[in-house]
Amino acid sequence: MAIGMVFLLQLTANGQARLPVYEVARTTVPIKVDGKLDDPSWAKASPVGDFVNNSDGSPSQYKTEAKVLYDDHFLYFSFRSVDDNIWATLKRRDEHLWEEEVVEVFVQADPRQPSYIELEVNPLGTMLDIYLLDVRKPLHYESWNSEKLRWAVQVTGTVDGKGGDKE
């Protein structure tokens, strides 16, 4: 089961979608990207709202906490996920990670435009980064990689499906 950053839209009284709001905390100290989430700045960041299953929108049975920070140069995303059956097989960048367990981030600079960046990381630390001009149009996403992107995964347990917690 993939655990990702997926938000449900809330509808207002007139039927229009109301997007959730998350205030990103600023850090004055650069975050060490090592997957450990022990930088003091993470403790000050508020968690992102409840997560749901990608397939049907139902509440996830697994506890996932995500946080977002920024500084003068970067946006930082963290995930702490609990899973009793950690599994992943894909090890090459830009493979179809969405077919396995991942955490996902979707970044859209302007909600009036269809383009966005999608980032996925699996428990093995494999990255998929896609820039989509329009979700309805096929794209050879392997031809694009984010500049200066850094990521790390810290797993407590095993990634071979024998169980444990992943962080």
N, C-alpha and C positions, 0 to 999 in steps of 0.2 A: 504494500500500500504506500503510495507516495504521500508525503506530508508536505504541503506547500503553502506559500503565502497567497491565499485566495480570500478575497473579501466578499461578503454578501452585501448587496445593495439594499438599503432601506427605502421604502416608498413613502413619499409624503402624502398628505390628504388628497391632493389633486392627482395622484398616480405617477408623479415624476420621481425618478430615482434620486435619492439623497446619498451622496458618497460619504463613507466614513471619514473622519478627520483624525489624524495622528500628528501630534506635535513632536517634531524631531529635536532631540536635545543636542546642544552644542558641547563639544569637548575642546578644551584648550591644549590637551596633551594628545599627541598622535597615538592611535591604538596599535598595539603589537598584534599583528595578524598571525596567530599561532594556533587558533582553534581552542584555546583554553578558557577564554572569557573571564579571566581573572583581573583584567585592568579595572581600577577603581571607577572609571567612567561608566562602565556597563551597569554597575550597581545603582547609578543615579538615573539611568534611562528607564522610562516607563515601558512596560511590555505592550506589544501590538495586540489587538483584540483577538477574539476566539477564532480558531481555525476550524475548517470544515473539510470533509472529504471532497476531493476534486471531482469524483465521478457523479455524485448525486446531491451534494450540498448539505448532507447530514453532518451533525457534530462528529468530530474525530474521536475515536476511542483512545487515542494516544495524546499525551500531554506534550504540547509544543509551545515554547515561549520564544518569541522573536523580539528583537530590539533594534532600533536604528539610531545612529549618532552621525554627526558631521563635524568637520573642522574646516579650516580655510582651504583645504585641498581635496578632501575625500568625503564620500558617504560611506558609512560602515554599517553592515548588517550582521546580526548575530542570531543564531538559532540554537536552542537547547531542546532536543527532542528525546522522548522516552519511547522505546520500541522493544518489544520482547522477541522479535524475530528480525534482526538486522540482516539485510541482504543487498548485494549489489554485485554485478559482474563486469560492468563496462569500465574500461580503464583508459580509453583514448579520448582526448578532448573532442568535443562537438559530436559525440555519438548520440543516439536517441535516448538520452538519460530519462526522459519522461516515462519510459516503459518500466522503470524500476523505482526504488525508493530514492527520493530526492527532497531537498528543500528548494523553493523557487522564489525569485524576486522578479517583479515586473515593474519597470520604471518607464513612466510616460511623462515627458516634459510638458506636454500640452494635451489635455483630454479632448480637445476639439480636433486633434489630428490622429489618424489611425496608427502612426508609427510608434514603436516602443522597443525597449531593450528587455530581453528575458535572460535571466541568469539562473542556472540550475547547478547544484553540487550534490553528488551522491556520497554515501558513507566511505567510499574508497578515496575521496578527494578529487574525483574526476569532474571537470568543469565543462559546461555547455553555455556559451554566450552567443546570443542571437540578436541581431538588429533587424527588426521586421518593419518594412515600410508600410505594409498593410497586411493584416492577419489573413485576409481572403486571398492573397496572391502568393503563389509558391516562391520561395527564395532559396538560393544556394547558400545557406547560412554558414557553411564551413569556410567560406571565403572572407569572413569578417571576424575579428577578435578585438575585444575591448583593450584599449591601451591602459597601461599601468594598473591593470586588475590584479589583485592579490587575493588569495583565499587559503584557508587551512581548515582541516577537520581533525577533531580529537574524538576518538571512539573509546568508550568504556565498555568492554565486552568484545565480542567477535563479530566480524562482518560476513561470516560464512553461513548465516542462518541458524546458528546454534543458540542464539539468544543473547541478551544483555541489553544494556542501555547505550544509546549513542548520544553524544553531545556535539 
